[in-house]
Amino acid sequence: MKKNMGILDRAIRLAAALVVAVLYAAGIISGTVALVLGILAGVFIATSFMSFCPLYLPFGISTRRKKVHG
């Protein structure tokens, strides 16, 4: 797996997962919505820690900074 996520991308995903957790803990979301958002939050956390998003591959997307030689 070649890393394809930059720092900002990873931070946004972690922040979104945290928001879902807070909404669930506060009782604002529940039931099916909470389950779906919880799974999505788990995926966001996993991809953030791996710095790899499999959905970026088919589109050739990378938010990771290119190394500058100089």
C-alpha positions as CSV (number, residue, x, y, z in Angstrom):
1,M,0.0,0.0,0.0
2,K,1.4,3.3,-1.1
3,K,0.4,6.1,1.2
4,N,-2.0,8.5,-0.5
5,M,-3.4,10.7,2.3
6,G,-1.9,14.0,3.5
7,I,-1.9,15.4,7.0
8,L,-4.9,17.7,6.5
9,D,-7.0,14.8,4.9
10,R,-6.2,12.6,7.9
11,A,-7.0,15.3,10.4
12,I,-10.4,16.0,8.8
13,R,-11.3,12.3,8.8
14,L,-10.3,12.0,12.5
15,A,-12.3,15.2,13.3
16,A,-15.4,13.8,11.5
17,A,-15.1,10.5,13.5
18,L,-14.8,12.5,16.7
19,V,-18.0,14.5,15.8
20,V,-19.9,11.3,15.2
21,A,-18.7,9.9,18.6
22,V,-19.8,13.1,20.4
23,L,-23.2,13.1,18.7
24,Y,-23.7,9.5,19.7
25,A,-22.6,10.1,23.3
26,A,-24.9,13.1,23.5
27,G,-27.8,11.0,22.3
28,I,-28.4,13.2,19.3
29,I,-28.0,10.3,16.9
30,S,-29.3,6.7,17.5
31,G,-30.6,3.7,15.7
32,T,-29.7,3.0,12.1
33,V,-28.2,6.5,11.6
34,A,-25.8,5.9,14.5
35,L,-24.9,2.5,13.2
36,V,-24.1,3.8,9.7
37,L,-22.2,6.8,10.9
38,G,-20.4,4.7,13.4
39,I,-19.2,2.3,10.7
40,L,-18.2,5.3,8.5
41,A,-16.3,6.8,11.5
42,G,-14.5,3.5,12.0
43,V,-13.4,3.5,8.4
44,F,-12.2,7.1,8.7
45,I,-10.1,6.3,11.7
46,A,-8.6,3.2,10.1
47,T,-7.7,5.0,6.8
48,S,-6.3,7.9,8.8
49,F,-3.9,5.7,10.8
50,M,-2.9,3.8,7.6
51,S,-2.6,7.0,5.6
52,F,-4.2,5.1,2.8
53,C,-7.6,5.4,1.2
54,P,-8.5,2.6,-1.2
55,L,-11.2,4.7,-2.9
56,Y,-8.5,7.1,-4.1
57,L,-6.7,4.4,-6.1
58,P,-9.1,4.1,-9.1
59,F,-9.2,7.8,-9.5
60,G,-5.5,8.4,-9.1
61,I,-6.1,10.8,-6.2
62,S,-3.4,11.6,-3.6
63,T,-3.6,14.3,-1.0
64,R,-0.1,13.6,0.1
65,R,2.5,16.2,-0.4
66,K,5.1,15.5,-3.1
67,K,8.7,15.4,-1.9
68,V,10.7,18.4,-3.0
69,H,14.4,17.7,-3.8
70,G,16.6,20.7,-3.5
